Structures are given as C-alpha cells and as structure tokens.
Amino acid sequence: MIKLKSKRLEIIFEEPGERYCGPRYDWSSFITEIILDNKHQLLGVESTVSGPSYEGKGLCGEFCMDKPLGYDEARVGDFCMKIGVGLLQKKDEMDYFFADTFNVQPVAWDMTVEDNSINLFCRQELVNGFAYNLYKQITLEENALLIDYTLTNTGHKAIATSEYSHNFFCFNNRNINAEYELIVDFASKLNMKDRRLTCKNGVFLFEKELLSSSFCSDVNVCNGQVGSWTLTNKVVGVSVKESLSKPIKKFAIFAKPKVFCPEIFVDIKVDRGERFSWQRKWTVENDQVSIVHPN
C-alpha cells in the first residue's frame, strides 16, 4: 500500500498483486481511497459480499472489457491477452464475459515511487501475434489526480480494444439518492431504461434512494467528442470531475446503494510499432455550500 499526499488530497494505492489477483481489472489501477482536506472520503467498494464478480473498489481500470486480445481465435486451453492483467486461459467455447473466472498468468510490473507520483511499467511478450509495453504515471496535484497512459504495440498484429476507469464513488459513506447529481458536458444518448434515473439538460440523478443496482450505457457517444463528467453531493458540498484527453467511445452509469459510477471509455487502436497515449484527470472541489439534509 502506497500513500501520496498533496496540499489538499491524499490517495491510497494498492501495488499490483498486493490484494487483487483476478482476471478482470488492470492490476496496476487500484486507488482505493481519495481523501479531501483530511475529512472527506470519496471512494467506496462495489460490494461487501466476497466473490470474483464483486472485487471492484475505488478507482480500478479495465482494458479489453469486451474480450481479451485473440480470444476468438484461441482454442480451449490456449492463452489470450488481457492488457494490464496478463494471459487468461480459455476454458470453453462460450463467449467471453468479463466477470467469469479464468486461470491467470500475470504480467510482471516494475514500479518506482516519487514524492508526488507513481510510475508503473509492464512488458507483455509475444503470444499469438500480440505483444505490448504499457507505461502509466499516477500524479497527485493540489486538488487533482492524473493518470497518464502510453500503450506501445510491440507485436505483429494491430491492437483494437478499449479502456475505462470503474469509478466507485461514495462521498463520506452517504447512500446514493437525490443528494448526488451527475452533469456531463457531452451530448449523450444514454439508454434510460431505468426510470429511477432521470436526465434533464445533461443532469442525471436518482430521485429516490437507490435500493438495488442500476446500469445504463451509451455505446455511440456524440460522434467521438472529448468530454468530462462532474459528480456532486449537494449535502457534503464536494464534487469530482473526470476529464478524458481523447474522444469518448462509450459512456455508462453503474450504481448501487453505496456507489455511483460514471464511466467514460477510450477507444484504443494501435498498429504494430505504434504507440497511443491518453490521460485521465480527476479534479476535486469543495464549494463549502450544502443543503439541509432531507428528513
């Protein structure tokens, strides 16, 4: 466990393989707490129930959510590549599902820690024509957290996939309800099948307290706009804004009674010998204004 501190923020980072050793999330992506001004805790966990489908917590990223590289071509028993995790062994001819269990051959990570940053690097050697180098830098500023990524294709085949951060936010352990307001600055055609979630002029909120899980997504966001979202708890008076430096491929909202998770996906297409870089930035504000807590 590593702690970074700035003037206003503190984060807790779990080293690759320290706790999470599963086949889904990028092992180098677990930031399990963000604390603002020594008093506001901003992150939560997906579930208190143990199991392979409930290991999400804090900020945790995922590559290849749809399927690992080379999954369709692999035979049962062969290994295919999940960026940030390693190699997964294909166990049957069923379609890939991100929450399934797999045997994992993890990729090895190198890490260095400086005063305000963590540098991470992994090299995945050639398997079925795919190989890559991944460099990440986690940096803490006064009231902002930045993650810079560079993926280099060192294999023979082109890499086409996506990456996102599963943001498990819960401000000061407050339940998900109308206290939370999500604003996006891009024109999303979000599939609003869940009537508990309303949207008006780019403002999303759950009008009542959420008692079960909710999910909706937009797989064709605004013709590839660069954008951001801002999540505010109006009682706590704290907001978090995530900005993505590249066009958004997909936008989703996942929520449970104790977590509100806005997610923006980046489209990754890297030809052999090429590299692709992007940045995620979370900016935290405290406006010092709160409403009266509802009875």
C-alpha positions in Angstrom: 0.0 0.0 0.0 1.4 3.4 -1.0 0.1 6.8 0.1 0.6 10.0 -1.9 -0.2 13.4 -0.4 -0.6 16.9 -1.8 -1.7 20.1 -0.2 -5.4 19.0 -0.2 -5.6 15.4 -1.4 -4.4 12.0 -0.1 -4.7 8.8 -2.1 -4.1 5.2 -1.2 -2.7 3.0 -4.0 -2.5 -0.8 -3.9 0.5 -2.3 -5.6 -0.1 -4.7 -8.4 -0.9 -8.1 -7.0 -1.0 -6.8 -3.4 -4.6 -7.8 -2.9 -6.4 -8.1 -6.3 -5.2 -11.0 -8.4 -8.2 -11.5 -10.6 -8.7 -11.8 -14.3 -10.7 -8.6 -14.9 -9.2 -5.4 -13.7 -5.8 -3.8 -14.5 -3.7 -4.9 -11.5 -1.9 -1.5 -11.5 -5.1 0.6 -11.3 -6.4 0.2 -7.8 -6.6 3.6 -6.0 -8.8 2.6 -3.0 -9.2 6.0 -1.3 -9.2 9.7 -2.1 -9.4 12.0 0.9 -10.0 15.7 0.5 -8.8 18.2 3.1 -8.3 15.4 5.7 -12.0 14.9 6.2 -13.9 13.9 3.0 -13.6 10.3 1.9 -14.7 10.0 -1.7 -14.4 6.3 -2.7 -16.4 3.1 -1.9 -16.5 -0.6 -2.8 -18.7 -2.4 -5.2 -20.0 -4.9 -2.6 -19.2 -6.2 0.9 -20.0 -9.7 -0.5 -16.9 -11.6 -1.5 -16.6 -13.3 -4.8 -14.9 -12.8 -8.2 -17.8 -10.5 -9.5 -17.6 -8.1 -6.6 -13.9 -7.1 -6.3 -14.3 -3.6 -7.7 -13.3 -0.7 -5.4 -12.2 2.9 -5.6 -10.8 3.7 -9.0 -10.0 0.5 -10.9 -9.4 0.4 -14.6 -10.1 -2.3 -17.2 -8.8 -3.0 -20.6 -10.4 -5.4 -23.1 -13.8 -5.4 -21.4 -15.4 -6.9 -24.5 -12.8 -9.7 -24.9 -9.1 -10.3 -24.5 -6.8 -9.9 -27.5 -7.0 -13.0 -29.6 -9.9 -14.6 -27.6 -12.0 -15.7 -30.6 -9.0 -17.3 -32.4 -7.7 -19.1 -29.3 -8.6 -22.8 -28.8 -9.8 -24.1 -25.4 -6.8 -24.4 -23.2 -4.8 -21.7 -25.0 -3.9 -18.4 -23.5 -5.1 -15.0 -24.7 -4.1 -11.5 -23.6 -5.8 -9.1 -21.2 -3.9 -5.9 -21.0 -2.9 -4.9 -17.5 -3.6 -8.4 -16.2 -1.6 -10.9 -18.2 -2.7 -14.1 -20.0 -6.0 -15.7 -19.5 -6.6 -19.4 -20.3 -9.6 -20.0 -22.4 -11.8 -22.6 -20.7 -14.6 -23.3 -23.1 -16.2 -22.1 -26.4 -18.6 -19.8 -24.7 -18.5 -16.0 -25.4 -16.2 -14.1 -23.2 -17.8 -12.5 -20.1 -15.7 -10.1 -18.0 -17.0 -11.4 -14.7 -16.1 -15.1 -15.4 -13.2 -16.8 -13.6 -10.0 -17.7 -15.6 -6.6 -19.2 -14.9 -4.2 -16.2 -15.0 -0.5 -15.9 -15.9 0.1 -12.4 -14.6 2.3 -9.9 -16.3 5.2 -8.5 -14.2 5.1 -4.9 -13.2 8.0 -2.5 -12.4 7.3 0.4 -10.1 9.0 3.5 -8.8 7.6 6.0 -6.3 8.5 9.7 -6.1 7.2 12.5 -3.9 4.0 13.1 -5.9 3.9 10.3 -8.4 4.0 6.6 -9.0 5.5 5.2 -12.2 4.4 1.8 -13.5 5.6 -0.3 -16.4 4.9 -3.8 -17.8 6.1 -5.7 -20.9 3.9 -8.5 -22.3 5.9 -10.8 -24.6 4.6 -12.1 -27.9 1.6 -14.5 -27.7 -0.5 -15.3 -30.8 0.9 -12.3 -32.6 0.1 -9.8 -29.8 2.6 -8.0 -27.5 2.8 -4.6 -25.9 4.5 -2.3 -23.4 2.3 -0.3 -21.0 3.6 2.7 -19.1 1.5 4.6 -16.6 2.2 7.6 -14.4 -0.1 8.4 -11.4 0.4 12.0 -10.3 -1.1 13.9 -7.4 -1.5 17.7 -7.7 -3.0 20.1 -5.1 -6.7 19.1 -5.8 -6.3 16.8 -8.8 -5.3 13.2 -9.6 -3.9 12.4 -13.0 -3.1 9.1 -14.7 -1.1 9.2 -18.0 -1.0 6.1 -20.1 1.1 5.1 -23.1 0.5 1.8 -24.8 3.1 0.6 -27.4 2.3 -2.2 -29.8 5.4 -4.4 -29.9 3.7 -7.4 -31.6 2.8 -8.4 -35.1 -0.9 -7.7 -35.0 -2.8 -4.5 -34.5 -4.4 -3.9 -31.1 -8.0 -2.8 -31.1 -9.7 -2.5 -27.7 -10.9 0.0 -25.1 -10.0 1.1 -21.5 -12.1 2.8 -18.8 -12.0 3.5 -15.1 -14.7 1.9 -13.0 -15.2 4.9 -10.6 -16.7 3.6 -7.3 -17.6 7.0 -5.7 -19.4 7.3 -2.4 -18.9 10.6 -0.6 -18.4 10.2 3.2 -20.3 6.9 3.0 -23.6 8.6 2.1 -26.2 6.5 0.3 -27.0 7.1 -3.4 -30.1 9.3 -3.7 -31.0 12.8 -4.9 -28.1 14.2 -2.9 -25.9 13.1 -5.8 -26.1 15.0 -9.1 -24.1 14.0 -12.3 -23.5 16.5 -15.0 -22.0 15.7 -18.4 -20.6 18.2 -20.9 -21.2 16.0 -24.0 -24.4 15.1 -25.8 -25.1 11.5 -24.7 -27.9 9.4 -26.0 -27.9 7.3 -22.8 -30.4 4.4 -22.8 -32.7 5.4 -20.0 -34.5 2.2 -19.3 -34.2 2.7 -15.5 -37.0 5.0 -14.5 -35.3 5.7 -11.2 -32.6 7.7 -13.1 -33.8 11.0 -14.6 -32.0 13.3 -17.0 -32.6 16.9 -18.0 -30.2 19.1 -19.9 -27.3 16.7 -19.2 -28.1 16.4 -15.5 -28.6 12.9 -14.1 -29.9 12.0 -10.7 -31.7 9.3 -8.8 -34.8 11.0 -7.4 -35.2 8.4 -4.6 -32.7 6.4 -2.5 -31.3 3.6 -4.6 -32.1 0.2 -3.1 -30.7 -2.1 -5.8 -28.3 -1.9 -8.7 -28.8 0.2 -11.8 -27.0 0.3 -15.2 -27.4 2.1 -18.4 -25.0 2.9 -21.2 -24.4 4.8 -24.5 -22.3 2.9 -27.0 -22.2 5.7 -29.6 -21.3 8.9 -27.7 -21.6 12.1 -29.7 -19.5 11.2 -32.7 -16.4 10.9 -30.6 -16.4 14.1 -28.5 -13.7 14.9 -26.0 -15.6 15.4 -22.7 -16.0 15.1 -19.0 -18.5 14.4 -16.2 -18.9 16.0 -12.8 -20.4 14.2 -9.8 -21.6 16.4 -6.8 -23.0 15.6 -3.5 -25.1 18.6 -2.6 -25.2 17.8 1.1 -21.4 17.3 1.5 -20.7 20.1 -0.9 -18.0 18.2 -2.7 -17.6 17.4 -6.4 -15.4 15.3 -8.6 -14.8 15.9 -12.3 -13.2 13.3 -14.6 -11.8 14.6 -17.9 -10.5 12.3 -20.7 -8.0 13.7 -23.1 -9.2 11.5 -26.1 -12.6 11.1 -27.7 -15.1 9.1 -25.7 -16.0 5.8 -27.2 -18.7 4.9 -24.7 -20.4 6.4 -21.6 -22.1 4.3 -18.9 -23.6 4.8 -15.4 -23.4 2.0 -12.9 -24.8 2.5 -9.4 -25.7 0.5 -6.3 -27.0 1.7 -2.9 -23.4 2.7 -1.8 -21.6 3.6 -5.1 -22.2 6.0 -8.0 -20.0 5.1 -11.0 -19.9 7.3 -14.1 -17.6 5.7 -16.7 -16.1 7.1 -19.9 -14.3 4.7 -22.3 -11.5 5.5 -24.6 -11.1 3.7 -28.0 -7.7 2.2 -28.5 -6.4 1.3 -31.9 -2.6 0.8 -32.2 -0.9 -0.6 -35.3 2.3 -2.6 -35.0 5.2 -0.5 -34.0 3.0 2.4 -33.0 2.0 3.9 -29.6 -1.1 5.5 -28.2 -1.2 7.9 -25.2 -4.1 9.3 -23.2 -4.8 11.0 -19.9 -7.5 10.8 -17.2 -7.8 13.6 -14.7 -10.0 13.7 -11.6 -10.4 17.2 -10.1 -11.9 17.5 -6.7 -13.6 20.7 -5.4 -15.3 21.7 -2.2 -17.7 24.6 -2.7 -18.4 24.9 1.0 -22.1 25.1 0.2 -24.5 22.3 1.3 -28.2 21.9 1.5 -30.2 20.9 4.5 -30.2 17.1 4.8 -33.6 15.7 3.9 -35.6 14.2 6.8 
